[in-house]
Amino acid sequence: MARPVTKVDEDAYGVNICLADMSVEGDLLHEDNERAMWVDMVSTTLKGGILNANLNIDAGSKWIANKDSKVHFLADINIAQIDAGEGVTIEATGA
């Protein structure tokens, strides 16, 4: 079922998420096509899918994708910081 989306008349900044000093499991799903989602991971391990996010992962963080995901990396990352389960696809653009 589609979620209702609040329309914007002017430029909108979007959603900013900072995950710091934690280990967390769950999905970050962004379905709003009028606003962007920005995610910063600082010394964090995330196990879950990420959909439609601009993603920054510091050197102390790790992402374990357990669902198909789509992200745009804002900076260079070490590929060893990302893992995906068998059959999981990560579509990524950026640095």
Secondary structure as GFF3:
##gff-version 3
##sequence-region A 1 95
A	DSSP	beta_strand	15	25	.	.	.	ID=ss1
A	DSSP	beta_strand	28	29	.	.	.	ID=ss2
A	DSSP	beta_strand	37	47	.	.	.	ID=ss3
A	DSSP	beta_strand	50	57	.	.	.	ID=ss4
A	DSSP	beta_strand	62	65	.	.	.	ID=ss5
A	DSSP	beta_strand	69	73	.	.	.	ID=ss6
A	DSSP	three_ten_helix	79	81	.	.	.	ID=ss7
A	DSSP	beta_strand	82	84	.	.	.	ID=ss8
A	DSSP	beta_strand	90	94	.	.	.	ID=ss9
###
